[in-house]
Structure formats: C-alpha cells, structure tokens
Amino acid sequence: MSAQPQAFESDPSHPLKRFWESGPAAWNAALTRPQVLIPFFVLAALVPLVLQYIEDNSSWIGAQYWTLILASCAMYACLAVALNLVVGYAGLLNLGFIAFFGIGSYAYALVASDQLQQHYPLWAALLVVVIVTLAFALLVGIPALRLRGDYLAIVTLGFGLIMRDLILDLDRPPVLANHQFGPNSLNLTGGTNGIHQVDPFKLPTSLPLLGEIPHYRMYYWLFLGFLALSIYAMLRWRHTRTGRAWVAIREDELAARAMGVNTFKYPPVSPAAVRFLQVPDDQRPPDRGDGFPARRPAGHGVDPAAQIDGRHARATDRRIGGGRLGRARGCRSRCGRRGGGLRGDPDPGRPDMTDRQRVLEIRGLSHRFGGLAAVDKFDIEIVQGEIISLVGPNGAGKTTVFNLISGVLRPKVGSIRLLGQELVGRPAHRITHLGVARTFQNVRVFPQLTVKENILLGTHHWTRSGMLGSVAYWPGTVRAESAAHAEVQTAIDLFRERLEPRLEDPAFTLSYANRRRTEMARALAARPKLLLLDEPAAGMNPYERIEIARLIRSMRDRGLTIFLIEHHMPLVMEISDRVIVMDHGVKIAEGLPKEVHNNPRVVEAYLGRRAASA
C-alpha cells in the first residue's frame, strides 16, 4: 500500500500532494518559515496553561508531570539543533558531542552545590558553564577538527569515552595523592554517585498578568525560550557569511580556500557556537605545508596534489584534442570573417602594456612530485590589463603553475610576487585576500548552494561579519551583507541572460556551461587584481566559446589582469596579448600569438618532431 493518503491519489493538484512530492529541501524551507515557527512557539508556550486548565476542571492530575516531560524535550531539542549545526551545516561527524553536555552539567554543579562549597548566583553559574564548555570546545576542536570523515569520528568518539572515564575517576584524583589535600579530602565529581543537592535555578515565581507561576512551568518556558533562540540563531547563521563558509567547507574544501575561507578557523568555530546552544543543560588532515592532507588515499601511490594538475602520473598526450593546433592554422582566416567571432591576431588598437604596473612576477619557480619535475625554472611577468594565455600539451604543468600561484601548492623553489608582495609561503585564503581569484580545470561550484550563494562566497574575504552580529543584526553586519549582495549584481552583469533567471536555483541543477559561468562570476565577486581562468572554454560549443571570448575581453575592459589556461587555439589566438607555451614543466616559448603559433618547438611539442621538420 502507498504511504500517501487516499486524497493524494484522487486529486493530483491537492496541496498536500504537491508538498509531499516537493522533497526534503522544500519541506525544510516550508517548515522553517517565520509564518510557521512563530505560531508553533506561541502554541507551545500555551501548552502548560491548557494542561493546568484540564487538571483544574477534571479528575486528571498530570499537569506538572507532563510539563516537566515537555521541558526535557525542549532541552534535548536544543542538543539536536546544535548537532545539526555541526553535522548538517559544517559536515563534521562528531560522535563525542554528548560529552559537552556532561561538561556543562558538571560545571554548573561544581559552582552551585556543597561539592566545592560554592553557591554562585544563577547567572554567574551559567557564565561559568559557558566559559568552561567553550574552553573545552576550543581545546579539543583546534587539533581534532583538522581531521575529516572517519578520522574525526574516531577522535571525537574517543574524547567522549575519555570524558566519561575522567568524570567517574575524579572522585579521588590520583595526582593529589600524598599531597596536602590528601586523596580523601577532595572529591570533584562524586564518581559514580554524582553530585547531590545542586542548587536549583532560582527563577521568578510570578509574572505580570499571569500572577503566581509554578516553578515547573517556569522551567518549561525557560527551555522553550532557549530552543527558540537556538533555532533562530541556526537559521540566521545559515544565510550569512559564516554559514556559507561552513557549507562551502563541507561541499568542497579546496574551492572554499580559493574563495578566501580560512578552513582551519571555521570548523572549530562551529563547535564553539554549539557550546553556546547547549547552555540550557549545563578535519582537516595535518598539512604538509602545501594545503593538502598528509595521508594518501587508499590504493594511490602518487601524491594527491599531483592529481589536480592534468594527470602527471600518466604518459603525456602528445596531441591536444586530436590536433587542435593544426586545425587552428586553417581556422584563423575563417574565424576572422565571422562577425563578432574569433580572429587570428590580437586587436592592433590595444594599448601598449610596456609602461603599465607589473601585477605578477614569477622567478625560477620549480615544483616536483616525487621524481617528476612538474614545473622547472618557470619565469613570467604580467602587467596590468594584459590577457596572457598559458598553453601546452596535457600534463605539461600548466595547472600546477596555477596551483602554485593560488597557494594550493607550496613551491619548492622560486619566487611569486603579486604587486610586489611575496606569495610563497602564504596559505591559499591569504593569497585570495591579496587579490588572486581563480576558476578550476574541473568545475568546482558548491552544488547544494544556490547560484546567488555561490557568487556570495566570492565576497567572503573582503566582507566582515561575525556570528553574534549575524544573529543580532548589527549595523556592520547589515552593511556587509548589503555590499555582498550588491557585488553579486555587479558580477552577473556579464552573465545576466544566462544566470539572473537562475539565481535562486541550486548549482547542481545547472547545465555545465552555466556552472562554468557561475564559477567565473564567483571569482569576479572576489574583486581580484589577478584572475586565473583554468580552461574557461572547456566543454563549450562553438557559440559558447565566442561568448566566452567576449566575456574575457569585457573583464579586461573593466581593468582586470587575466592569466588563463586554454586548449582551444582559435580562442587563444583571438584574445591573448601574449602566449606562453609549456612542455614537460618547462617554458619553451613566449611571445605574440602569431610568433608562438609558428615556433618550431611549439609545433614539435604538439605534433611531434617529424611534423615540426616537415
């Protein structure tokens, strides 16, 4: 039998049927709207009054019991909201989560009982709870959250077991044995007996308009208020700079770093926020220095970083796309005759670049993957407003150069300067702050985020808004969000017909070409001084490649300096001020497109020695 009600089958347009078929994402969006949550909490607040009314007008006597049951439900719902923040938003599988619940409970008991002869006022005790749990969260989170997946789960599970045993054994701390306290004179946790006679919360006993209020009802309203605050904070964070950073790290950590997200800072922040949400009761792998995990994926014998660049572990394909260079020779005149199409030579009316500011300067750049020299003594200078194309056979080291510039990899030898500032040694998010934005050879959009949210992530490094400001609508946060959304509109100006109708669509629903456009718009939103485009026309049809050429020229006209990798030679010939050719990690040619096109070493790299000598 179908799980759907009979009305669904008889009426396809029934609103419940449409709601049922809309899926979990739509259910979540519908049930977390203010129009749903506000009435829900109002009705929930009235439940104790309804129970009391029933008790007063019948022989039933369960009002206090059920109110306390509902108070416990609200308390554990706060825990569920906090768990959703860590596991759902941040994507961190934390199995030691409940340990912090216990830490908060014992912290309160120690300062509000006869255990240590301390009886703090309620709000002072709660402040101690917040400080202690935050301290434990940071102490555990900073090292542990450099891990991901199963490794993080194992470490956090171990932390939970350690805290349980530690609490049980702190009735007689062995470290204090034979000291002035003595093993029998200090009992921190009470061991298996726990801590008794904890001071209850001294809540108000009356409220305006309601008169005398039983203590159990006040407990319920207190926990319900914390639950409402927790849900509100969670929903606010999800649609702000902090929440977008969490989801980006969960979806694609490498792309998040390229957008200026500090992937070491933000994962520990989410457990710290979770500790705040737990007040009522109370993975990244180690870096080798190049931004990649120290461990290798099972069954792989090559450095994971090498897998990002054009398959260095495989034999180099001596032909580019089945001989695109040869086709480009015969295509240049045809392309030049098309209105608005691809021409064979750069525009002779372009301004002289010789006296412009030097944006990028690379000297002696080298990088090896084991015994393979991916990049060897690479030099380049790019001045403001130039479009420079980097071409070469598959596996020549082109993407490795981009990874070295953007901080994904750390070069072994050489210097990289952006506007005079050294980039070598800086993490990827810091390089983004300095003005480098990039796209990737394989499209890296965040699939579960909308097009607008993807582009908003490009603004992450130049906007400033904290977690508290996001919840409290501080003026600085409002201004930052307004500026970020205005930048989205500026970024999509070049893609308006393609992206504007799809701004609220999840990225996974886009076509391949629109994912490329979204990635480029996201890079533009970062306000870069240097834009790295890795094969922007890959997978495009001829009409889309003409559009890409027009887009890149428009970017240059806006003052951007563009460094791109591309295999489609007619496009390279059309838009480039200079072309650089690499083969086996070495720069073999540099110059104007026409000069490079006829260079014998370039022909040999693409088509082989026999073709070059023919």
PADREN-239634 format. One line per 10 residues: for each residue x, y, z of C-alpha. Coordinates in nm, 3 decimals, padded with zeros to 5 digits, always signed. Layout:
BEGIN
X:Y:Z ~ ...
REM end
This chain:
BEGIN
+00.000:+00.000:+00.000 ~ +00.113:+00.354:-00.068 ~ +00.220:+00.566:+00.227 ~ +00.037:+00.861:+00.075 ~ -00.317:+00.946:+00.190 ~ -00.606:+00.845:-00.035 ~ -00.677:+01.210:-00.118 ~ -00.339:+01.235:-00.287 ~ -00.425:+00.968:-00.543 ~ -00.769:+01.107:-00.623
-00.662:+01.472:-00.663 ~ -00.320:+01.532:-00.831 ~ -00.347:+01.908:-00.761 ~ -00.406:+01.858:-00.389 ~ -00.174:+02.094:-00.193 ~ -00.065:+01.816:+00.042 ~ +00.028:+01.601:-00.257 ~ +00.240:+01.882:-00.401 ~ +00.402:+01.930:-00.061 ~ +00.468:+01.554:-00.028
+00.634:+01.537:-00.370 ~ +00.844:+01.852:-00.325 ~ +01.112:+01.664:-00.131 ~ +01.307:+01.720:+00.195 ~ +01.464:+02.050:+00.088 ~ +01.124:+02.204:+00.021 ~ +00.985:+02.057:+00.345 ~ +01.268:+02.216:+00.540 ~ +01.217:+02.553:+00.369 ~ +00.842:+02.544:+00.433
+00.862:+02.437:+00.798 ~ +01.131:+02.689:+00.896 ~ +00.949:+02.997:+00.770 ~ +00.857:+03.257:+01.035 ~ +00.489:+03.208:+00.946 ~ +00.523:+02.850:+01.075 ~ +00.774:+02.883:+01.359 ~ +00.619:+03.182:+01.538 ~ +00.270:+03.025:+01.573 ~ +00.433:+02.696:+01.673
+00.623:+02.853:+01.966 ~ +00.322:+03.058:+02.073 ~ +00.109:+02.745:+02.087 ~ +00.388:+02.554:+02.262 ~ +00.408:+02.826:+02.528 ~ +00.035:+02.788:+02.592 ~ +00.050:+02.411:+02.642 ~ +00.118:+02.426:+03.023 ~ -00.179:+02.660:+03.066 ~ -00.401:+02.419:+02.872
-00.279:+02.127:+03.083 ~ -00.345:+02.320:+03.402 ~ -00.693:+02.410:+03.281 ~ -00.769:+02.044:+03.210 ~ -00.641:+01.946:+03.555 ~ -00.848:+02.213:+03.729 ~ -01.167:+02.104:+03.553 ~ -01.132:+01.727:+03.572 ~ -01.000:+01.449:+03.792 ~ -00.678:+01.428:+03.588
-00.367:+01.531:+03.792 ~ -00.079:+01.506:+03.538 ~ -00.016:+01.874:+03.454 ~ +00.312:+01.905:+03.644 ~ +00.442:+01.569:+03.522 ~ +00.376:+01.637:+03.154 ~ +00.505:+01.992:+03.174 ~ +00.837:+01.863:+03.307 ~ +00.844:+01.597:+03.032 ~ +00.796:+01.870:+02.772
+01.071:+02.077:+02.938 ~ +01.309:+01.783:+02.896 ~ +01.201:+01.751:+02.533 ~ +01.282:+02.119:+02.473 ~ +01.622:+02.075:+02.640 ~ +01.715:+01.780:+02.418 ~ +01.578:+01.960:+02.114 ~ +01.843:+02.227:+02.180 ~ +02.101:+01.948:+02.163 ~ +01.954:+01.830:+01.832
+01.971:+02.182:+01.687 ~ +02.335:+02.212:+01.790 ~ +02.411:+01.870:+01.642 ~ +02.252:+01.980:+01.315 ~ +02.481:+02.282:+01.314 ~ +02.793:+02.065:+01.339 ~ +02.694:+01.760:+01.134 ~ +02.448:+01.919:+00.891 ~ +02.592:+02.262:+00.814 ~ +02.961:+02.208:+00.881
+02.963:+01.841:+00.776 ~ +03.167:+01.730:+01.078 ~ +03.082:+01.381:+01.207 ~ +03.119:+01.446:+01.580 ~ +03.041:+01.134:+01.786 ~ +03.164:+01.283:+02.114 ~ +02.902:+01.552:+02.109 ~ +02.723:+01.444:+02.425 ~ +03.045:+01.485:+02.628 ~ +02.999:+01.862:+02.620
+02.651:+01.819:+02.759 ~ +02.806:+01.644:+03.060 ~ +03.083:+01.904:+03.092 ~ +02.826:+02.181:+03.114 ~ +02.620:+01.990:+03.372 ~ +02.917:+01.919:+03.599 ~ +03.048:+02.274:+03.560 ~ +02.718:+02.407:+03.693 ~ +02.701:+02.151:+03.973 ~ +03.053:+02.234:+04.098
+02.978:+02.605:+04.140 ~ +02.623:+02.565:+04.269 ~ +02.644:+02.294:+04.536 ~ +02.824:+02.188:+04.854 ~ +03.073:+01.985:+04.648 ~ +03.330:+02.270:+04.647 ~ +03.140:+02.484:+04.898 ~ +03.046:+02.725:+04.620 ~ +02.698:+02.866:+04.569 ~ +02.716:+03.107:+04.279
+02.405:+03.301:+04.175 ~ +02.223:+03.151:+03.879 ~ +02.351:+03.384:+03.607 ~ +02.707:+03.375:+03.741 ~ +02.693:+02.996:+03.738 ~ +02.565:+02.997:+03.379 ~ +02.852:+03.226:+03.281 ~ +03.096:+02.972:+03.428 ~ +02.923:+02.699:+03.228 ~ +02.964:+02.894:+02.904
+03.333:+02.967:+02.972 ~ +03.418:+02.609:+03.071 ~ +03.239:+02.445:+02.777 ~ +03.384:+02.695:+02.528 ~ +03.732:+02.628:+02.668 ~ +03.689:+02.252:+02.624 ~ +03.543:+02.306:+02.275 ~ +03.844:+02.507:+02.162 ~ +04.092:+02.276:+02.338 ~ +03.950:+01.973:+02.158
+03.834:+02.142:+01.838 ~ +04.155:+02.314:+01.730 ~ +04.358:+01.991:+01.693 ~ +04.075:+01.743:+01.626 ~ +03.893:+01.939:+01.359 ~ +04.194:+01.929:+01.133 ~ +04.063:+01.580:+01.061 ~ +03.772:+01.479:+00.841 ~ +03.537:+01.186:+00.795 ~ +03.605:+00.863:+00.981
+03.919:+01.001:+01.145 ~ +03.724:+01.284:+01.307 ~ +03.451:+01.043:+01.416 ~ +03.707:+00.815:+01.584 ~ +03.881:+01.101:+01.765 ~ +03.557:+01.257:+01.891 ~ +03.425:+00.918:+01.998 ~ +03.745:+00.868:+02.194 ~ +03.702:+01.210:+02.354 ~ +03.353:+01.117:+02.473
+03.478:+00.793:+02.628 ~ +03.773:+00.971:+02.790 ~ +03.546:+01.233:+02.947 ~ +03.317:+00.965:+03.085 ~ +03.603:+00.777:+03.250 ~ +03.763:+01.100:+03.370 ~ +03.443:+01.216:+03.540 ~ +03.396:+00.879:+03.705 ~ +03.755:+00.876:+03.837 ~ +03.768:+01.232:+03.966
+03.612:+01.140:+04.299 ~ +03.970:+01.074:+04.418 ~ +04.216:+01.238:+04.179 ~ +04.535:+01.024:+04.193 ~ +04.751:+01.326:+04.112 ~ +04.663:+01.467:+04.453 ~ +04.757:+01.158:+04.649 ~ +05.012:+01.220:+04.926 ~ +04.976:+01.596:+04.886 ~ +04.834:+01.839:+05.135
+04.482:+01.781:+05.009 ~ +04.510:+01.409:+05.053 ~ +04.322:+01.151:+04.844 ~ +04.014:+01.163:+05.067 ~ +03.971:+01.536:+05.116 ~ +03.894:+01.643:+04.758 ~ +03.608:+01.496:+04.564 ~ +03.543:+01.676:+04.238 ~ +03.273:+01.476:+04.064 ~ +03.140:+01.229:+04.315
+03.239:+00.940:+04.087 ~ +02.953:+00.700:+04.018 ~ +02.742:+00.864:+04.289 ~ +02.741:+01.200:+04.114 ~ +02.688:+01.539:+04.280 ~ +02.386:+01.580:+04.506 ~ +02.194:+01.877:+04.643 ~ +02.268:+02.103:+04.349 ~ +02.112:+02.447:+04.390 ~ +01.801:+02.469:+04.175
+01.752:+02.754:+03.935 ~ +01.602:+03.042:+04.129 ~ +01.354:+03.157:+03.871 ~ +01.086:+03.423:+03.922 ~ +00.777:+03.294:+04.096 ~ +00.537:+03.539:+03.932 ~ +00.494:+03.724:+03.604 ~ +00.289:+04.030:+03.513 ~ -00.063:+03.947:+03.400 ~ -00.010:+03.580:+03.493
+00.035:+03.612:+03.868 ~ +00.192:+03.324:+04.061 ~ +00.376:+03.078:+03.836 ~ +00.472:+02.723:+03.949 ~ +00.843:+02.653:+03.921 ~ +00.799:+02.362:+03.678 ~ +00.613:+02.589:+03.436 ~ +00.893:+02.847:+03.452 ~ +01.145:+02.571:+03.375 ~ +00.945:+02.476:+03.069
+00.924:+02.833:+02.941 ~ +01.296:+02.883:+03.003 ~ +01.394:+02.579:+02.797 ~ +01.139:+02.663:+02.528 ~ +01.291:+03.011:+02.504 ~ +01.639:+02.864:+02.464 ~ +01.507:+02.634:+02.191 ~ +01.352:+02.927:+02.005 ~ +01.678:+03.121:+02.035 ~ +01.880:+02.821:+01.913
+01.661:+02.771:+01.606 ~ +01.665:+03.141:+01.527 ~ +02.045:+03.156:+01.554 ~ +02.085:+02.845:+01.339 ~ +01.862:+02.982:+01.063 ~ +02.031:+03.321:+01.073 ~ +02.381:+03.171:+01.052 ~ +02.286:+02.954:+00.756 ~ +02.218:+03.257:+00.534 ~ +02.510:+03.472:+00.643
+02.882:+03.487:+00.571 ~ +02.964:+03.237:+00.848 ~ +02.702:+02.982:+00.744 ~ +02.801:+02.999:+00.378 ~ +03.163:+02.934:+00.481 ~ +03.060:+02.625:+00.680 ~ +02.860:+02.479:+00.392 ~ +03.138:+02.561:+00.143 ~ +03.392:+02.372:+00.354 ~ +03.154:+02.078:+00.371
+03.093:+02.080:-00.005 ~ +03.444:+02.147:-00.141 ~ +03.726:+02.247:+00.090 ~ +03.971:+02.328:-00.189 ~ +03.730:+02.566:-00.362 ~ +03.645:+02.724:-00.025 ~ +04.013:+02.806:+00.035 ~ +04.033:+02.957:-00.313 ~ +03.745:+03.188:-00.219 ~ +03.929:+03.318:+00.088
+03.768:+03.093:+00.351 ~ +04.006:+03.002:+00.633 ~ +03.930:+02.631:+00.651 ~ +04.125:+02.592:+00.974 ~ +03.939:+02.872:+01.155 ~ +03.579:+02.797:+01.064 ~ +03.541:+02.428:+01.163 ~ +03.643:+02.499:+01.527 ~ +03.402:+02.794:+01.530 ~ +03.101:+02.568:+01.479
+03.164:+02.355:+01.792 ~ +03.217:+02.679:+01.986 ~ +02.879:+02.802:+01.864 ~ +02.730:+02.467:+01.959 ~ +02.851:+02.506:+02.315 ~ +02.651:+02.828:+02.332 ~ +02.341:+02.646:+02.212 ~ +02.385:+02.388:+02.491 ~ +02.366:+02.641:+02.778 ~ +02.023:+02.515:+02.895
+02.171:+02.194:+03.039 ~ +02.455:+02.291:+03.174 ~ +03.901:+01.770:+00.952 ~ +04.130:+01.879:+00.801 ~ +04.418:+01.635:+00.796 ~ +04.755:+01.765:+00.913 ~ +04.907:+01.979:+00.639 ~ +05.237:+01.903:+00.477 ~ +05.263:+02.277:+00.422 ~ +05.115:+02.273:+00.072
+04.750:+02.273:+00.174 ~ +04.690:+01.903:+00.108 ~ +04.641:+01.614:+00.350 ~ +04.944:+01.433:+00.481 ~ +04.785:+01.094:+00.427 ~ +04.728:+00.946:+00.086 ~ +04.401:+00.794:-00.033 ~ +04.399:+00.418:-00.004 ~ +04.539:+00.247:-00.309 ~ +04.710:+00.555:-00.452
+05.085:+00.564:-00.489 ~ +05.117:+00.922:-00.613 ~ +05.095:+01.248:-00.424 ~ +04.728:+01.362:-00.410 ~ +04.834:+01.710:-00.513 ~ +04.958:+01.571:-00.842 ~ +04.608:+01.451:-00.926 ~ +04.483:+01.809:-00.951 ~ +04.711:+01.906:-01.233 ~ +04.645:+01.733:-01.563
+04.736:+01.375:-01.467 ~ +05.115:+01.387:-01.424 ~ +05.125:+01.017:-01.339 ~ +05.012:+00.924:-01.691 ~ +05.202:+00.945:-02.013 ~ +05.175:+01.286:-02.177 ~ +04.927:+01.302:-02.461 ~ +05.126:+01.445:-02.749 ~ +04.814:+01.553:-02.930 ~ +04.588:+01.830:-02.796
+04.227:+01.735:-02.853 ~ +04.310:+01.540:-03.169 ~ +04.522:+01.808:-03.331 ~ +04.363:+02.141:-03.238 ~ +04.679:+02.329:-03.320 ~ +04.669:+02.205:-03.678 ~ +04.300:+02.293:-03.707 ~ +04.373:+02.638:-03.566 ~ +04.610:+02.709:-03.858 ~ +04.333:+02.654:-04.109
+04.064:+02.810:-03.893 ~ +04.213:+03.151:-03.826 ~ +04.104:+03.311:-04.153 ~ +03.755:+03.158:-04.133 ~ +03.710:+03.268:-03.774 ~ +03.824:+03.617:-03.862 ~ +03.547:+03.654:-04.119 ~ +03.270:+03.588:-03.866 ~ +03.102:+03.889:-03.722 ~ +03.188:+03.901:-03.352
+03.371:+03.573:-03.384 ~ +03.727:+03.464:-03.318 ~ +04.002:+03.642:-03.509 ~ +04.354:+03.523:-03.573 ~ +04.555:+03.813:-03.428 ~ +04.513:+04.041:-03.127 ~ +04.347:+04.376:-03.176 ~ +04.616:+04.618:-03.303 ~ +04.435:+04.900:-03.126 ~ +04.506:+04.759:-02.780
+04.704:+04.991:-02.552 ~ +05.077:+04.945:-02.509 ~ +05.150:+04.737:-02.197 ~ +05.516:+04.817:-02.154 ~ +05.476:+05.108:-01.913 ~ +05.199:+04.957:-01.700 ~ +05.228:+04.830:-01.344 ~ +05.370:+04.482:-01.303 ~ +05.094:+04.269:-01.148 ~ +05.255:+03.925:-01.138
+05.622:+03.838:-01.139 ~ +05.747:+03.479:-01.118 ~ +06.116:+03.393:-01.099 ~ +06.274:+03.047:-01.101 ~ +05.954:+02.867:-00.999 ~ +06.003:+02.492:-00.958 ~ +05.798:+02.212:-00.810 ~ +05.838:+01.835:-00.808 ~ +05.605:+01.547:-00.733 ~ +05.848:+01.284:-00.614
+06.088:+01.236:-00.905 ~ +05.868:+01.420:-01.157 ~ +05.950:+01.784:-01.230 ~ +05.603:+01.931:-01.279 ~ +05.738:+02.287:-01.311 ~ +06.104:+02.367:-01.373 ~ +06.256:+02.718:-01.353 ~ +05.942:+02.892:-01.476 ~ +05.961:+03.273:-01.526 ~ +05.692:+03.519:-01.626
+05.592:+03.884:-01.594 ~ +05.235:+04.007:-01.638 ~ +05.148:+04.376:-01.641 ~ +04.817:+04.538:-01.562 ~ +04.540:+04.487:-01.817 ~ +04.708:+04.202:-02.006 ~ +04.549:+03.877:-02.113 ~ +04.815:+03.607:-02.103 ~ +04.744:+03.253:-02.221 ~ +04.935:+02.951:-02.093
+04.914:+02.658:-02.334 ~ +05.081:+02.323:-02.378 ~ +05.012:+01.951:-02.410 ~ +04.821:+01.765:-02.141 ~ +05.038:+01.713:-01.835 ~ +05.275:+01.998:-01.926 ~ +05.240:+02.154:-01.578 ~ +05.001:+02.438:-01.655 ~ +04.752:+02.378:-01.373 ~ +05.041:+02.318:-01.135
+05.156:+02.674:-01.209 ~ +04.807:+02.798:-01.117 ~ +04.808:+02.588:-00.800 ~ +05.144:+02.734:-00.701 ~ +05.027:+03.091:-00.762 ~ +04.699:+03.046:-00.572 ~ +04.853:+02.870:-00.272 ~ +04.702:+02.526:-00.328 ~ +05.062:+02.401:-00.355 ~ +05.372:+02.547:-00.195
+05.665:+02.576:-00.437 ~ +05.993:+02.408:-00.354 ~ +06.200:+02.677:-00.524 ~ +06.131:+03.022:-00.668 ~ +05.951:+03.348:-00.606 ~ +05.596:+03.461:-00.684 ~ +05.516:+03.830:-00.638 ~ +05.178:+03.997:-00.673 ~ +05.214:+04.375:-00.698 ~ +05.547:+04.342:-00.521
+05.421:+04.120:-00.236 ~ +05.570:+03.774:-00.199 ~ +05.308:+03.496:-00.218 ~ +05.530:+03.194:-00.149 ~ +05.459:+03.055:+00.196 ~ +05.118:+03.218:+00.234 ~ +04.806:+02.997:+00.269 ~ +04.551:+02.998:-00.011 ~ +04.294:+03.215:+00.171 ~ +04.559:+03.482:+00.241
+04.658:+03.490:-00.125 ~ +04.293:+03.544:-00.213 ~ +04.288:+03.837:+00.030 ~ +04.582:+03.989:-00.158 ~ +04.389:+03.983:-00.484 ~ +04.417:+03.646:-00.663 ~ +04.096:+03.471:-00.769 ~ +04.068:+03.161:-00.982 ~ +03.848:+02.904:-01.152 ~ +03.932:+02.535:-01.180
+04.003:+02.291:-01.460 ~ +03.720:+02.068:-01.331 ~ +03.429:+02.293:-01.236 ~ +03.413:+02.342:-00.860 ~ +03.084:+02.505:-00.769 ~ +02.915:+02.425:-00.438 ~ +02.629:+02.204:-00.558 ~ +02.394:+02.241:-00.260 ~ +02.418:+02.620:-00.259 ~ +02.215:+02.839:-00.492
+02.377:+03.035:-00.773 ~ +02.350:+03.353:-00.565 ~ +02.508:+03.186:-00.260 ~ +02.792:+03.053:-00.475 ~ +02.866:+03.403:-00.601 ~ +02.828:+03.548:-00.249 ~ +03.110:+03.321:-00.137 ~ +03.336:+03.518:-00.367 ~ +03.279:+03.819:-00.142 ~ +03.383:+03.631:+00.173
+03.737:+03.763:+00.202 ~ +03.651:+04.134:+00.174 ~ +03.337:+04.139:+00.390 ~ +03.337:+04.131:+00.769 ~ +03.056:+03.995:+00.984 ~ +03.072:+03.780:+01.295 ~ +02.843:+03.520:+01.443 ~ +02.691:+03.745:+01.708 ~ +02.645:+04.025:+01.458 ~ +02.460:+03.789:+01.225
+02.214:+03.696:+01.498 ~ +02.169:+04.047:+01.639 ~ +02.154:+04.232:+01.304 ~ +02.437:+04.462:+01.400 ~ +02.471:+04.759:+01.161 ~ +02.814:+04.644:+01.042 ~ +02.676:+04.302:+00.951 ~ +02.380:+04.453:+00.767 ~ +02.613:+04.680:+00.568 ~ +02.844:+04.388:+00.485
+02.557:+04.172:+00.361 ~ +02.417:+04.459:+00.156 ~ +02.756:+04.520:-00.005 ~ +02.794:+04.149:-00.080 ~ +02.453:+04.128:-00.248 ~ +02.527:+04.442:-00.449 ~ +02.851:+04.279:-00.566 ~ +02.653:+03.977:-00.685 ~ +02.453:+04.202:-00.915 ~ +02.773:+04.360:-01.044
+02.933:+04.019:-01.103 ~ +02.642:+03.880:-01.305 ~ +02.622:+04.183:-01.532 ~ +02.838:+03.992:-01.780 ~ +02.619:+03.679:-01.746 ~ +02.280:+03.844:-01.700 ~ +02.078:+03.650:-01.957 ~ +02.235:+03.320:-01.851 ~ +02.245:+03.343:-01.470 ~ +02.000:+03.606:-01.350
+01.689:+03.388:-01.401 ~ +01.863:+03.107:-01.211 ~ +02.000:+03.296:-00.909 ~ +01.781:+03.101:-00.664 ~ +01.839:+02.761:-00.827 ~ +02.074:+02.509:-00.662 ~ +02.401:+02.481:-00.852 ~ +02.357:+02.107:-00.910 ~ +02.058:+02.182:-01.135 ~ +02.263:+02.397:-01.376
+02.399:+02.294:-01.713 ~ +02.772:+02.251:-01.749 ~ +02.810:+02.586:-01.926 ~ +02.617:+02.769:-01.655 ~ +02.829:+02.606:-01.386 ~ +03.132:+02.748:-01.565 ~ +02.967:+03.090:-01.575 ~ +02.878:+03.067:-01.206 ~ +03.237:+02.984:-01.120 ~ +03.362:+03.282:-01.321
+03.104:+03.515:-01.163 ~ +03.212:+03.392:-00.819 ~ +03.574:+03.472:-00.900 ~ +03.475:+03.820:-01.021 ~ +03.287:+03.884:-00.694 ~ +03.619:+03.842:-00.512 ~ +03.732:+04.175:-00.665 ~ +04.061:+04.027:-00.787 ~ +04.367:+04.209:-00.910 ~ +04.472:+03.892:-01.096
+04.216:+03.648:-01.237 ~ +04.328:+03.291:-01.311 ~ +04.098:+03.110:-01.557 ~ +04.171:+02.739:-01.596 ~ +04.027:+02.622:-01.930 ~ +03.720:+02.852:-01.926 ~ +03.601:+02.726:-02.266 ~ +03.640:+02.355:-02.190 ~ +03.328:+02.162:-02.288 ~ +03.172:+02.462:-02.463
+03.017:+02.451:-02.811 ~ +03.140:+02.698:-03.078 ~ +02.877:+02.960:-02.999 ~ +02.952:+02.942:-02.627 ~ +03.325:+02.980:-02.698 ~ +03.252:+03.301:-02.892 ~ +03.057:+03.420:-02.588 ~ +03.347:+03.328:-02.355 ~ +03.587:+03.529:-02.572 ~ +03.356:+03.828:-02.548
+03.327:+03.786:-02.171 ~ +03.703:+03.771:-02.120 ~ +03.751:+04.087:-02.326 ~ +03.482:+04.259:-02.118 ~ +03.662:+04.157:-01.799 ~ +03.985:+04.305:-01.933 ~ +03.799:+04.623:-02.027 ~ +03.695:+04.653:-01.662 ~ +04.064:+04.670:-01.568 ~ +04.126:+04.304:-01.479
+04.455:+04.130:-01.547 ~ +04.382:+03.780:-01.675 ~ +04.605:+03.473:-01.683 ~ +04.434:+03.177:-01.847 ~ +04.497:+02.820:-01.947 ~ +04.321:+02.710:-02.264 ~ +04.348:+02.429:-02.519 ~ +04.122:+02.579:-02.784 ~ +04.379:+02.752:-03.004 ~ +04.145:+02.981:-03.204
+04.026:+03.130:-02.875 ~ +04.385:+03.172:-02.756 ~ +04.484:+03.343:-03.081 ~ +04.186:+03.578:-03.056 ~ +04.205:+03.714:-02.704 ~ +04.570:+03.688:-02.598 ~ +04.820:+03.970:-02.574 ~ +05.094:+03.713:-02.523 ~ +05.107:+03.335:-02.528 ~ +05.334:+03.114:-02.314
+05.389:+02.750:-02.407 ~ +05.495:+02.480:-02.160 ~ +05.609:+02.123:-02.220 ~ +05.721:+01.879:-01.951 ~ +05.718:+02.157:-01.691 ~ +05.948:+02.387:-01.891 ~ +05.859:+02.709:-02.071 ~ +05.956:+02.652:-02.433 ~ +05.816:+02.966:-02.599 ~ +05.673:+03.308:-02.520
+05.561:+03.592:-02.743 ~ +05.280:+03.729:-02.956 ~ +05.021:+03.472:-03.065 ~ +05.138:+03.470:-03.427 ~ +05.504:+03.426:-03.328 ~ +05.430:+03.139:-03.091 ~ +05.198:+02.973:-03.340 ~ +05.479:+02.934:-03.591 ~ +05.751:+02.839:-03.339 ~ +05.908:+02.504:-03.436
+05.946:+02.397:-03.071 ~ +05.573:+02.453:-03.017 ~ +05.481:+02.251:-03.325 ~ +05.712:+01.974:-03.205 ~ +05.555:+01.974:-02.857 ~ +05.207:+01.934:-03.003 ~ +05.258:+01.728:-03.317 ~ +05.596:+01.559:-03.275 ~ +05.944:+01.609:-03.423 ~ +05.859:+01.471:-03.767
+05.572:+01.718:-03.814 ~ +05.795:+02.005:-03.698 ~ +06.062:+01.923:-03.955 ~ +05.814:+01.870:-04.239
REM end
